[in-house]
Structures are given as C-alpha cells and as structure tokens.
C-alpha cells in the first residue's frame, strides 16, 4: 500500500484514551493531535502536555501533526499577531520532544464586518506567514497550510502565490480532499484545486462530501464520494507516498462547534471511516 494513515482522533472521542482506542481499532499507529477534552493540544498546560505525551508513548502512537489554531478560521487578520507567535514558540519545544515536524495552520480570513482591501489583506497575511516561517525554521519544524480558511483557502492560485511569497521550506501545503467540495457544493472544485497544487503538498487530510436531500453537500464516508478515489489513484500513479489523515466531520466538527455528543457513535463512525479508506486505497 503506497500511503501511511493517521487521523484527527478528537472526532472519535473527547479523551485521549478514547482517541487512542479508536486508532488502535483501525490498526493505525499515528495520530494528528487537536482537542483533548475540549482543549487544543497546543494550549495544554505543561503538566497536561507531559501527561498526554506519556499516555501516547505508552500506547505506541506517534504524533504526525499538531492541529494548531495559528491563523485559522477563528483568527481573522485583525487578530493580535502575538497570539500566533506565542502559540508557535510554545509548541516548538514540544514538537521537538514528540518528534513531530508538522504543525497545521491557515492564513488569516479577512474581517467579515469590515473587510480589508484585498491588496492590504494579502500583504499583511504574507508578512505574518514569513515571520512564522522564520520561527518554524529556527525550531526545525514546518507549518503546513490547509486549504480551508484565509487567503490561501480562496483557491489554488492564491495558495501557490502564498507559498511562493513566503519562500521558505518551512512553510508548505496540506491538501484537504473535502473542504472545497463542502464549501462550494461541487466536487469539481476539489479536483481542480488538487490538480493545480499537485506536487506541492506533504500531507493529505481526507474529508468527503455528497449531495444531501436539499442538494447541498454533506459529509460522508470516502467511498461515497467519487472524487476521493480519483485523487488517491492519481497520487498513487505519481508515486506520492505521504500520509492520509482522516478528518471525517461526521460526528464532530471543531470549526462548527459540533463536539462529540455520543462517544460510542463517534468512535464507531471514525473506525468505520478509517476501515473504508484503507479498503478504498487497497482496491486501487
């Protein structure tokens, strides 16, 4: 099988114990950390971080990436930049300790009420990301930008423009296979985004969508969305062998404030999602 697998297991359970159990049930040995009992992993106190790391080490799981809040959907361009600088600096020593090289970010959505002129917004986004990339480089880690929110989430042209403008090996892309579909209610935009950034990303987040009863797209299992197999087949044909990290958004969705309500249902969905993905990829 050409790919490795991981997942944002906070969608399987609130506690680290529940998250580990779900990944173990699928048979995977890596995790993308994000929420632990409602707190972002990047915000854990030192004592809680060390306890979480001890638990993960005892389980045998490795941390593939940190799902940070840097420049994300909740931090528009007017957010105090020091908030992101502090989060990155605080977590670099932790990433070094856990042997993790990637920390997920976005690129500062514009203000909704009083949006900045695009040129001004873009200039400040690029300035901030350059500074963050320098800090990441100093710590030997890499910021990976998800095609979700902010300037780089507008489209493939903007994403590539952003990466080239930052101009650092410590700032690159992660491609999400469902964000564009779910934002635009169209799988063609996902394929076009993928086609244009192909070869420029180091990780793939697996999210899938299909039309709901009203025609708007809703999340679904990866084998229910044909663009998923199309992307994976193309990745395999191009000899890409990076990690696929599942982010189902079916039982929980952090950005929408949708937390795990039924632990068993969330775990069952997450495990089924992982199993269907491995089966889909194996069938290629």
C-alpha positions as CSV (number, residue, x, y, z in Angstrom):
1,X,0.0,0.0,0.0
2,X,1.6,3.3,-1.0
3,X,0.3,5.5,1.8
4,X,0.5,5.7,5.5
5,X,-2.5,6.6,7.7
6,X,-3.4,8.8,10.6
7,X,-6.4,10.8,11.9
8,X,-7.7,13.7,13.9
9,X,-9.0,11.3,16.6
10,X,-10.7,14.0,18.6
11,X,-13.6,13.3,16.3
12,X,-13.7,9.8,17.8
13,X,-13.7,10.8,21.4
14,X,-13.0,13.7,23.8
15,X,-10.5,11.8,26.0
16,X,-7.1,10.7,24.8
17,X,-7.9,7.2,25.9
18,X,-10.9,7.1,23.6
19,X,-8.9,8.6,20.7
20,X,-6.1,6.0,21.1
21,X,-8.7,3.2,21.3
22,X,-10.3,4.2,18.0
23,X,-7.0,4.4,16.2
24,X,-5.9,1.1,17.6
25,X,-9.2,-0.5,16.5
26,X,-8.4,0.6,12.9
27,X,-4.9,-0.7,13.2
28,X,-3.0,2.6,12.8
29,X,-0.1,3.8,14.9
30,X,-0.1,7.6,14.3
31,X,-2.4,10.5,15.4
32,X,-2.9,14.1,14.4
33,X,-3.5,15.8,17.8
34,X,-6.0,18.6,18.2
35,X,-8.6,18.6,21.0
36,X,-8.1,16.8,24.3
37,X,-11.1,17.0,26.5
38,X,-12.1,20.3,24.8
39,X,-8.7,22.0,25.0
40,X,-6.5,22.3,21.9
41,X,-3.3,20.2,22.4
42,X,-1.3,23.4,21.7
43,X,-2.9,25.1,24.7
44,X,-2.4,22.3,27.2
45,X,-0.5,23.3,30.4
46,X,3.0,21.8,30.7
47,X,1.8,19.2,33.2
48,X,-1.1,18.1,31.0
49,X,1.1,18.0,27.9
50,X,3.6,15.8,29.6
51,X,0.8,13.5,30.9
52,X,-0.7,13.3,27.4
53,X,2.7,12.5,25.9
54,X,3.3,9.8,28.5
55,X,-0.1,8.3,27.6
56,X,0.7,8.4,23.9
57,X,4.1,6.8,24.3
58,X,2.7,4.0,26.4
59,X,0.2,3.3,23.7
60,X,2.9,3.2,21.0
61,X,1.2,6.0,18.9
62,X,3.4,8.6,17.2
63,X,2.2,12.2,16.7
64,X,2.1,13.0,12.9
65,X,1.0,16.7,13.2
66,X,-0.3,19.3,15.6
67,X,-3.6,20.8,14.6
68,X,-2.9,24.3,15.8
69,X,-5.1,27.4,15.8
70,X,-2.5,29.5,14.0
71,X,-4.1,31.9,11.5
72,X,-7.2,29.7,11.5
73,X,-10.9,30.4,10.9
74,X,-11.3,31.9,14.4
75,X,-8.3,34.3,14.0
76,X,-9.0,36.9,11.3
77,X,-6.4,39.3,10.0
78,X,-7.2,41.7,12.8
79,X,-6.2,39.2,15.5
80,X,-3.2,40.2,17.6
81,X,-0.2,38.6,15.7
82,X,1.5,37.8,19.0
83,X,-1.2,35.2,19.7
84,X,0.1,33.1,16.9
85,X,3.8,33.8,17.5
86,X,3.3,32.7,21.1
87,X,1.5,29.5,20.1
88,X,4.2,28.5,17.7
89,X,7.1,29.3,20.1
90,X,5.3,27.5,22.9
91,X,4.9,24.3,20.8
92,X,8.2,24.1,19.0
93,X,9.9,22.5,22.1
94,X,7.0,20.2,22.5
95,X,7.2,19.2,18.8
96,X,10.9,18.5,19.2
97,X,10.2,16.3,22.2
98,X,7.5,14.3,20.4
99,X,9.4,14.1,17.2
100,X,6.7,15.9,15.2
101,X,7.7,18.1,12.2
102,X,4.3,19.4,11.0
103,X,2.1,22.0,12.6
104,X,-1.2,22.8,10.7
105,X,-2.1,26.4,10.1
106,X,-4.4,28.6,7.9
107,X,-3.9,32.1,6.5
108,X,-6.0,34.7,8.4
109,X,-9.5,35.1,7.0
110,X,-10.5,38.7,6.2
111,X,-12.8,40.5,8.5
112,X,-16.5,39.8,7.7
113,X,-18.0,43.0,9.0
114,X,-15.3,45.5,7.8
115,X,-13.1,43.6,5.3
116,X,-9.7,45.0,4.4
117,X,-9.0,45.8,0.8
118,X,-7.6,42.6,-0.8
119,X,-4.2,44.0,-1.5
120,X,-3.8,45.2,2.1
121,X,-5.1,41.9,3.5
122,X,-2.8,39.8,1.3
123,X,0.3,41.9,2.2
124,X,-0.3,41.5,5.9
125,X,-1.0,37.8,5.5
126,X,2.2,37.2,3.7
127,X,4.2,39.3,6.2
128,X,2.9,37.3,9.1
129,X,3.4,34.0,7.5
130,X,7.0,34.9,6.6
131,X,7.7,35.7,10.2
132,X,6.1,32.5,11.4
133,X,8.1,30.5,8.8
134,X,11.3,32.0,10.2
135,X,10.4,31.0,13.7
136,X,9.5,27.5,12.5
137,X,12.8,27.2,10.6
138,X,14.7,28.2,13.8
139,X,13.0,25.3,15.6
140,X,13.3,22.8,12.8
141,X,9.6,22.4,12.2
142,X,7.3,23.1,9.3
143,X,4.0,25.0,9.1
144,X,1.6,23.1,6.8
145,X,-1.3,25.2,5.4
146,X,-4.7,23.7,4.9
147,X,-7.0,24.7,2.1
148,X,-9.7,25.8,4.4
149,X,-9.7,29.4,5.5
150,X,-7.8,32.6,4.9
151,X,-6.1,33.9,1.8
152,X,-4.6,30.6,0.8
153,X,-8.0,29.0,1.1
154,X,-9.5,31.2,-1.7
155,X,-8.3,28.9,-4.4
156,X,-5.3,27.1,-5.8
157,X,-3.9,30.2,-7.5
158,X,-3.8,32.0,-4.1
159,X,-2.4,29.0,-2.3
160,X,0.5,28.7,-4.6
161,X,1.0,32.5,-4.7
162,X,1.2,32.4,-0.9
163,X,3.7,29.6,-0.7
164,X,5.9,31.3,-3.3
165,X,5.7,34.6,-1.5
166,X,6.7,33.1,1.9
167,X,9.5,31.4,0.1
168,X,10.5,29.0,2.9
169,X,11.0,25.2,3.1
170,X,9.4,25.5,6.5
171,X,6.1,26.6,5.0
172,X,4.2,24.3,2.7
173,X,0.7,22.9,2.0
174,X,-1.5,20.1,3.2
175,X,-4.4,19.3,0.9
176,X,-7.8,18.5,2.3
177,X,-9.9,16.4,-0.1
178,X,-13.3,17.7,1.1
179,X,-13.1,21.4,2.1
180,X,-13.7,22.8,-1.3
181,X,-16.5,20.3,-2.1
182,X,-18.3,21.2,1.1
183,X,-17.7,24.9,0.8
184,X,-18.8,25.1,-2.9
185,X,-21.2,22.1,-3.0
186,X,-19.3,20.8,-6.0
187,X,-16.7,18.0,-6.3
188,X,-15.2,19.6,-9.5
189,X,-13.6,22.4,-7.5
190,X,-11.9,19.9,-5.3
191,X,-10.4,18.1,-8.3
192,X,-9.3,21.4,-9.8
193,X,-7.7,22.6,-6.6
194,X,-5.9,19.2,-6.3
195,X,-4.8,19.3,-9.9
196,X,-3.2,22.7,-9.5
197,X,-1.4,22.1,-6.2
198,X,-0.3,18.5,-7.0
199,X,3.3,18.0,-6.1
200,X,3.3,21.0,-3.7
201,X,1.8,19.4,-0.5
202,X,3.3,17.0,2.0
203,X,0.1,15.6,3.7
204,X,-3.5,14.9,2.7
205,X,-6.5,15.4,5.0
206,X,-9.3,13.0,4.0
207,X,-12.7,14.5,4.1
208,X,-15.6,13.6,1.8
209,X,-18.9,15.1,0.7
210,X,-22.0,14.1,-1.2
211,X,-25.3,15.9,-2.0
212,X,-27.9,15.9,0.8
213,X,-31.7,15.9,0.3
214,X,-31.7,19.7,-0.4
215,X,-28.8,19.4,-3.0
216,X,-26.2,20.9,-0.6
217,X,-23.3,18.7,0.1
218,X,-22.9,17.0,3.5
219,X,-20.0,14.9,4.9
220,X,-20.0,11.2,4.1
221,X,-17.7,8.2,4.0
222,X,-14.8,8.4,1.5
223,X,-16.1,5.6,-0.7
224,X,-19.4,7.5,-1.1
225,X,-17.6,10.4,-2.8
226,X,-16.1,9.5,-6.2
227,X,-13.5,12.3,-6.2
228,X,-11.7,10.6,-3.3
229,X,-10.8,7.5,-5.3
230,X,-9.8,9.7,-8.3
231,X,-7.4,11.7,-6.1
232,X,-5.9,8.6,-4.5
233,X,-5.4,6.9,-7.8
234,X,-3.6,9.9,-9.2
235,X,-1.4,10.2,-6.1
236,X,-0.5,6.5,-6.4
237,X,0.2,6.9,-10.1
238,X,2.5,9.8,-9.4
239,X,4.4,7.7,-6.7
240,X,3.3,10.0,-3.9
241,X,3.7,8.1,-0.6
242,X,2.8,10.6,2.1
243,X,0.3,10.2,4.9
244,X,-3.5,10.3,4.6
245,X,-5.1,11.7,7.8
246,X,-8.8,11.3,8.2
247,X,-10.9,14.2,9.4
248,X,-14.5,12.9,8.9
249,X,-16.5,15.9,10.3
250,X,-19.4,13.4,10.6
251,X,-19.9,13.1,14.3
252,X,-17.9,16.2,15.2
253,X,-16.6,19.4,13.5
254,X,-14.5,21.7,15.6
255,X,-14.9,24.8,13.4
256,X,-18.7,24.5,13.7
257,X,-18.7,24.0,17.4
258,X,-20.0,20.4,16.9
259,X,-18.4,18.4,19.6
260,X,-18.6,14.6,20.3
261,X,-22.1,14.1,21.8
262,X,-22.3,10.3,21.7
263,X,-18.9,8.8,22.3
264,X,-19.8,5.3,21.0
265,X,-21.4,6.7,17.8
266,X,-18.4,9.0,17.2
267,X,-16.0,6.2,17.7
268,X,-17.9,3.8,15.5
269,X,-18.1,6.3,12.7
270,X,-14.4,7.1,13.0
271,X,-13.4,3.5,12.9
272,X,-15.7,2.7,10.0
273,X,-14.3,5.7,8.2
274,X,-10.7,4.5,8.6
275,X,-11.6,1.0,7.5
276,X,-13.4,2.2,4.4
277,X,-10.5,4.4,3.5
278,X,-7.9,1.6,3.8
279,X,-10.2,-0.7,1.7
280,X,-10.7,2.0,-0.9
281,X,-7.0,2.6,-1.2
282,X,-6.2,-1.1,-1.3
283,X,-8.7,-1.5,-4.2
284,X,-6.6,0.8,-6.3
